[in-house]
Amino acid sequence: MDWRVLGFTLGVSVLTGIVFGLFPALSASRADLNSTLKESSNRSGTGFRQSKARSLLVVSEVSLALVLLVGSALLIRTFVALRGVDPGFNPHNVLTMDMSLTGERYQKTSGVAQLGHDGVERLRAIPGVEDATLTCCLPLAGQFGLPFTIVGRAVENQRDTPGAGWMSTTPGYYNTFKIPILRGRDFTDQDTASSTPVALINQALAKHYWPNQNPVGQQILIGHGVGPEFEEPARVIIGVVGDTHEGGLGREPGQMMIVPQTQVTDGMTALNARIVPMHWAVRTLGDPRQAIAAVTEQLRVASGGFAVTQVRTMDEMVSTSTARQSFNMMLLTIFGGIALVLAAIGIYGLMAYSVAQRTQEMGIRMALGADRGTIRKLVVLHGMRLAAAGVVLGIGAAFGLTRLMASLLFGVKTWDPAVFVTVPVILSAVALLAVWLPATRASRLDPMQALRVE
């Protein structure tokens, strides 16, 4: 625990106690005896000013509780919506790991391509391994972005050159992640450095630039004009693959271009080696963690002694992609729950205190003919008026809060009707319970006992 956070928390706690103890102390020391006796008769602390201050505190507690509960409810709905998003691939039974490639051998595409071929063959030979791949970019982890032009289509302005995500991979990537090939074919071992340059595109890119056409057979030129490392001939589109969420489940699938690892330029291979590690992905028939030892050993042999890092399953990566939303939801839910309890305690405490101070009044009412239901209703209405005022103020404040939370939400509107109806109802029900207990106690008063109270 950070000592600064602990010190700050202790300081705020002490300061809060001093401030909220100082105000009533100052109020009591400056009270005018005559006005106090006129306001409160033989009961100290029941005057109009004191009662008003307590009521304002209760209203504030209810308002704050509603604001926090609305925020937590919106984040809960966001978390549920994220969990319901189809990532576009099957993360189950997939093991991933990173490998940083250094040395002259891996500055060339031929070296990385050979490693990919040898490594995949060794991994596929492990009992229980269904398929494997070597790639620059894993799903949900993001990818590079490059401009491209469609051969045969004129670009009026250089600034209008389209761009899309770019990644490289070995054959087997789409089978490993169970991403469907919607049109055409996948990469094969025949797509080498000496064969025709090819590329895959995802459905999002195909729909945008070929909305009513089949893009298979069309040509695109990737990275032209970016730098000498990116210059390459036009590529033939050989297939369209399904969309995946590359930047997180909360983002819509972006447009993607995929090239075989064997056809990446040497300049890009050297650049990638300096920026990010390569990623291995292995699909197993059972629990992927059972294959960690065998997989890492085979990759060590294939790479000539390189170690792997960041060994984790794709299920863990999917869970990590929603970790921020999960933390925000948990934190605000805890705060909202605490605020709800404090609001209930505040209402209960105020009404219990009010009943105790008005015991003689209620005894007189009952002596004059008021029944127990009337007394109960009197207390309940008093408490619920305060709760209603807090709910109304809280709803107004919550609308302002949700605007600040817009960037944290996914799949839910900032003014979600279900939240803004359910939360006030729950808070009102809790307030009613907190009021009902002292109201029931008041209705059970014995008039003779109440009139004897000094």
C-alpha positions in Angstrom: 0.0 0.0 0.0 1.3 3.4 -0.9 2.0 5.4 2.3 0.9 8.7 0.5 -2.5 7.2 -0.3 -2.9 5.9 3.3 -1.8 9.3 4.7 -4.2 11.2 2.5 -7.1 8.9 3.4 -6.3 9.2 7.1 -6.0 13.0 6.8 -9.4 13.3 5.0 -11.0 11.1 7.6 -9.7 13.2 10.5 -10.6 16.4 8.7 -14.1 15.2 8.0 -14.6 14.3 11.7 -13.4 17.7 12.8 -15.5 19.7 10.3 -18.7 17.8 11.0 -18.1 17.9 14.7 -17.2 21.6 14.7 -20.3 22.9 13.0 -22.8 21.6 15.7 -20.4 22.6 18.4 -20.2 26.2 17.1 -24.0 26.2 16.6 -24.6 25.1 20.2 -22.1 27.6 21.7 -23.8 30.5 19.8 -27.4 29.5 20.4 -29.8 32.1 21.9 -31.5 30.6 24.9 -34.8 32.4 24.4 -35.2 31.4 20.8 -34.1 27.9 21.5 -36.8 27.5 24.2 -39.4 29.0 21.9 -38.5 26.6 19.0 -38.0 23.4 20.9 -40.0 23.7 24.2 -38.5 21.1 26.5 -36.6 19.2 23.8 -33.2 20.4 22.9 -32.0 19.8 19.4 -35.5 19.6 17.9 -35.7 23.2 16.7 -36.4 24.2 13.1 -32.8 25.0 12.2 -31.4 21.8 13.6 -34.2 19.7 11.9 -33.6 21.5 8.6 -29.9 20.8 8.7 -30.4 17.1 9.4 -33.0 16.9 6.6 -30.6 18.5 4.2 -27.9 16.0 5.1 -30.3 13.1 4.5 -31.4 14.6 1.1 -27.7 14.9 0.2 -27.0 11.3 1.1 -29.9 10.1 -1.0 -28.8 12.2 -4.0 -25.2 11.0 -3.8 -26.3 7.4 -3.5 -28.5 7.7 -6.6 -25.7 9.3 -8.6 -23.2 6.6 -7.7 -25.8 3.8 -8.3 -26.7 5.2 -11.7 -23.0 5.3 -12.7 -22.4 1.8 -11.4 -25.5 0.5 -13.2 -24.3 2.0 -16.5 -20.9 0.4 -16.1 -22.5 -3.0 -15.2 -24.5 -2.8 -18.4 -21.4 -1.8 -20.3 -19.5 -4.8 -18.9 -22.3 -7.1 -19.8 -22.5 -5.7 -23.3 -18.7 -6.2 -23.8 -19.0 -9.8 -22.6 -21.6 -10.3 -25.2 -19.5 -9.1 -28.1 -18.5 -11.7 -30.6 -14.7 -11.1 -31.0 -14.7 -12.7 -34.5 -12.5 -15.6 -33.5 -12.6 -18.6 -31.1 -10.3 -17.8 -28.1 -10.7 -21.2 -26.4 -7.8 -23.6 -26.3 -5.4 -21.2 -27.8 -1.9 -20.5 -26.2 0.1 -17.5 -27.2 3.6 -16.4 -26.5 6.1 -13.7 -27.7 9.5 -14.1 -29.1 11.9 -11.2 -29.7 14.1 -12.0 -32.7 17.6 -10.5 -32.8 20.6 -11.1 -34.8 21.5 -10.8 -38.5 19.5 -14.0 -39.5 16.2 -12.4 -38.4 16.9 -9.0 -40.1 15.9 -10.7 -43.4 12.5 -12.0 -44.3 13.9 -15.3 -45.4 15.1 -16.0 -41.8 11.8 -15.2 -40.2 9.9 -17.1 -42.8 12.1 -20.2 -42.3 11.7 -19.9 -38.5 7.9 -19.7 -39.0 7.9 -22.8 -41.2 10.2 -24.9 -39.0 8.5 -23.7 -35.8 5.0 -24.5 -37.1 6.0 -27.9 -38.3 7.5 -28.8 -34.9 4.5 -27.5 -33.0 2.0 -29.4 -35.2 4.0 -32.6 -34.4 3.3 -32.2 -30.6 0.5 -34.6 -29.5 -2.7 -32.6 -28.8 -1.7 -29.6 -31.0 -4.3 -28.9 -33.7 -2.6 -26.0 -35.5 -0.1 -23.2 -35.0 1.1 -20.0 -36.6 3.6 -17.2 -36.3 2.3 -13.6 -36.7 3.2 -10.0 -36.1 -0.1 -9.2 -34.5 -2.6 -11.1 -32.3 -6.3 -10.4 -32.2 -7.3 -7.7 -29.7 -3.7 -6.5 -29.5 -3.8 -3.9 -32.3 -1.8 -3.8 -35.5 0.1 -1.5 -37.8 -1.5 1.0 -40.1 -0.5 1.6 -43.8 -2.0 3.5 -46.7 -3.0 1.6 -49.9 -4.3 2.2 -53.3 -6.5 0.1 -55.5 -4.9 -0.6 -58.8 -7.0 0.9 -61.6 -8.8 3.4 -59.4 -7.6 7.0 -59.6 -6.9 9.0 -56.4 -7.8 12.6 -56.8 -5.8 13.9 -53.9 -2.8 12.4 -52.1 -4.5 13.1 -48.8 -7.5 11.0 -49.9 -5.3 7.9 -50.1 -7.1 5.2 -48.0 -5.5 3.4 -45.1 -6.1 0.2 -43.2 -4.6 -2.1 -40.6 -1.7 -4.3 -41.8 -0.4 -7.6 -40.5 1.7 -10.5 -41.6 1.3 -14.2 -40.7 2.2 -17.7 -41.7 -0.4 -20.2 -43.2 -2.6 -21.6 -40.5 -3.4 -18.3 -38.7 -7.1 -18.5 -39.6 -7.5 -22.1 -38.8 -5.7 -21.5 -35.4 -8.1 -18.8 -34.5 -11.1 -20.3 -36.3 -11.7 -17.1 -38.3 -13.8 -17.9 -41.4 -12.6 -17.5 -45.0 -15.6 -15.9 -46.6 -14.3 -15.7 -50.2 -11.4 -17.1 -52.0 -8.6 -19.0 -50.2 -6.1 -18.8 -47.3 -2.4 -18.6 -47.6 -0.5 -21.8 -48.4 3.1 -22.9 -48.4 3.2 -22.1 -52.1 2.9 -18.4 -51.4 6.6 -17.7 -51.3 8.9 -14.8 -51.9 9.3 -15.9 -55.5 5.6 -16.4 -56.3 2.9 -13.8 -57.1 2.5 -11.2 -54.3 -0.8 -11.9 -52.6 -3.0 -10.5 -49.8 -6.1 -11.2 -47.8 -8.5 -8.5 -46.8 -11.2 -8.6 -44.1 -14.9 -8.1 -44.6 -15.0 -4.6 -43.4 -12.5 -3.4 -46.0 -14.3 -5.4 -48.8 -17.7 -3.9 -47.9 -16.3 -0.4 -47.9 -14.4 -0.5 -51.2 -16.2 -3.3 -53.1 -19.8 -3.0 -51.7 -21.4 -4.9 -54.6 -18.4 -6.7 -56.1 -16.2 -9.6 -55.4 -12.7 -8.2 -54.5 -10.9 -11.5 -55.1 -8.6 -11.0 -58.1 -8.4 -7.2 -57.6 -5.0 -5.7 -56.9 -3.8 -3.3 -54.1 -0.6 -1.4 -53.7 0.4 -1.2 -50.0 2.6 1.4 -48.4 3.6 3.2 -51.5 5.3 6.5 -50.7 5.7 5.8 -47.0 9.4 5.0 -47.2 11.9 2.7 -49.0 11.3 -0.1 -46.4 7.6 -0.3 -47.6 8.0 -0.2 -51.3 6.7 -3.4 -53.0 4.8 -4.5 -56.1 1.0 -4.6 -56.2 -0.6 -7.6 -54.5 -3.5 -9.7 -55.7 -6.4 -10.2 -53.3 -6.9 -13.9 -53.0 -9.5 -14.0 -50.2 -11.8 -12.2 -47.8 -11.8 -13.2 -44.1 -14.1 -12.5 -41.3 -13.8 -9.4 -39.2 -12.1 -9.5 -35.8 -11.8 -6.9 -33.0 -8.2 -5.8 -33.2 -8.1 -2.9 -30.8 -10.4 -4.3 -28.1 -13.9 -5.5 -27.7 -15.2 -2.0 -27.2 -14.1 -0.9 -30.7 -15.8 -1.8 -34.0 -13.7 -4.1 -36.3 -11.4 -2.0 -38.5 -10.4 -2.6 -42.1 -7.5 -5.0 -42.4 -4.9 -6.1 -45.0 -3.0 -9.4 -44.3 0.1 -10.5 -46.2 2.0 -13.8 -46.0 5.2 -13.6 -43.8 7.3 -15.0 -46.7 6.4 -11.9 -48.8 7.2 -9.1 -46.3 9.9 -6.8 -47.5 13.3 -7.1 -45.8 13.0 -3.5 -44.7 9.8 -4.1 -42.9 11.1 -7.2 -41.3 14.1 -5.4 -39.9 11.9 -2.5 -38.8 9.4 -4.9 -37.0 12.3 -6.7 -35.3 13.3 -3.4 -33.7 9.8 -2.4 -32.6 7.8 -5.4 -31.5 8.3 -9.1 -30.9 6.7 -11.8 -33.1 3.9 -13.8 -31.6 3.3 -17.6 -31.7 -0.2 -19.0 -31.4 -1.0 -22.6 -30.8 -4.5 -24.3 -30.8 -4.7 -27.5 -28.7 -7.4 -30.1 -28.4 -7.5 -29.7 -24.6 -6.2 -27.3 -21.9 -3.5 -25.3 -23.7 -1.5 -24.8 -20.5 -0.8 -28.5 -20.5 1.3 -28.0 -23.6 3.4 -25.1 -22.4 6.6 -27.1 -21.7 6.5 -29.0 -25.0 5.7 -25.9 -27.0 8.5 -23.7 -25.5 11.0 -26.5 -25.9 10.2 -27.0 -29.6 10.4 -23.2 -30.3 13.7 -23.0 -28.5 15.1 -25.6 -30.8 13.6 -24.1 -33.9 14.8 -20.6 -33.2 18.3 -21.6 -32.1 17.9 -20.9 -28.4 15.5 -18.0 -28.3 13.3 -17.8 -25.2 9.6 -17.0 -25.2 7.8 -14.5 -23.0 4.3 -13.4 -22.1 2.9 -17.0 -22.2 -0.8 -16.7 -21.8 -4.1 -18.0 -23.3 -6.3 -16.1 -25.6 -9.1 -16.5 -23.0 -6.9 -14.5 -20.6 -6.3 -11.8 -23.3 -10.0 -11.5 -23.9 -10.5 -11.1 -20.1 -7.7 -8.5 -20.0 -9.2 -6.5 -22.8 -12.2 -5.8 -20.5 -10.2 -5.4 -17.3 -10.5 -1.6 -17.2 -14.2 -1.7 -17.6 -14.4 -4.5 -15.0 -12.4 -2.4 -12.5 -14.4 0.7 -13.1 -17.6 -1.2 -12.6 -16.4 -2.9 -9.4 -15.1 0.4 -8.0 -18.2 2.4 -8.7 -20.5 -0.5 -7.6 -18.7 -0.6 -4.2 -19.0 3.2 -3.8 -22.7 3.0 -4.8 -23.4 0.2 -2.4 -21.7 2.1 0.4 -23.6 5.3 -0.4 -26.8 3.3 -0.5 -26.2 1.9 3.0 -25.2 5.3 4.3 -28.4 6.8 2.9 -30.5 4.1 4.5 -28.7 4.6 7.8 -29.2 8.4 7.5 -32.9 8.2 6.8 -33.4 5.6 9.5 -31.4 7.6 12.0 -33.2 10.8 11.3 -36.6 9.2 11.5 -35.8 7.3 14.7 -34.5 10.5 16.2 -37.5 12.4 15.1 -39.9 9.7 16.6 -38.0 9.8 19.9 -38.2 13.6 20.0 -41.9 13.7 19.0 -43.0 11.0 21.4 -45.2 13.4 23.5 -46.7 14.8 20.3 -47.6 11.4 19.0 -49.0 10.4 22.4 -51.3 13.5 22.3 -52.4 12.6 18.7 -53.3 9.1 19.8 -55.1 10.3 22.9 -57.2 12.6 20.7 -58.2 9.7 18.5 -55.5 9.1 15.9 -55.1 5.4 15.2 -51.8 3.5 14.7 -52.1 3.6 10.9 -52.3 7.4 11.0 -49.2 7.7 13.1 -47.3 5.2 10.9 -48.4 7.2 7.8 -47.3 10.5 9.4 -43.7 9.2 9.9 -43.5 7.4 6.6 -44.7 10.5 4.6 -42.1 12.6 6.4 -39.3 10.3 5.6 -40.4 9.6 2.0 -40.6 13.3 1.2 -37.0 13.6 2.1 -36.1 10.6 0.0 -38.2 11.8 -2.9 -36.4 15.2 -2.8 -33.0 13.4 -2.8 -34.1 11.2 -5.7 -35.2 14.1 -7.8 -31.9 16.0 -7.2 -29.9 12.9 -7.7 -31.5 12.2 -11.1 -30.6 15.7 -12.3 -27.0 15.3 -11.0 -26.8 11.8 -12.6 -27.6 13.2 -16.0 -24.6 15.5 -15.7 -22.4 12.6 -14.5 -23.3 10.3 -17.4 -22.1 12.9 -19.9 -18.6 12.7 -18.3 -18.8 8.9 -18.4 -19.7 8.7 -22.1 -16.2 7.5 -23.1 -16.4 4.7 -20.6 -19.7 3.3 -21.9 -20.2 0.7 -24.6 -23.5 -0.6 -25.9 -25.6 1.5 -23.6 -26.9 5.1 -23.8 -25.9 7.7 -21.2 -29.6 8.2 -20.5 -30.5 4.5 -20.5 -34.2 4.3 -19.5 -33.8 1.0 -17.7 -31.1 2.5 -15.4 -32.9 5.7 -14.7 -36.1 3.9 -13.8 -34.7 0.9 -11.9 -32.2 2.8 -9.7 -34.6 5.3 -8.3 -37.1 2.5 -7.6 -34.5 0.5 -5.8 -33.3 3.5 -3.8 -36.9 4.4 -2.9 -37.6 0.9 -1.8 -34.6 1.0 0.5 -35.6 4.4 1.8 -39.1 3.0 2.5 -37.7 0.1 4.5 -35.5 2.5 6.5 -38.5 4.7 7.2 -40.9 1.8 7.9 -39.0 0.5 10.9 -39.2 3.7 13.1 -42.7 4.3 11.7 -43.8 0.9 13.0 -42.2 1.6 16.3 -44.0 4.9 16.6 -47.4 3.3 15.8 -46.9 0.9 18.7 -46.4 3.7 21.3 -48.6 3.5 24.4 -50.2 7.0 24.7 -50.1 6.9 28.5 -46.4 6.0 28.5 -45.7 8.7 25.8 -47.4 11.5 27.8 -45.3 10.6 30.8 -42.0 11.2 28.9 -40.1 14.2 30.3 
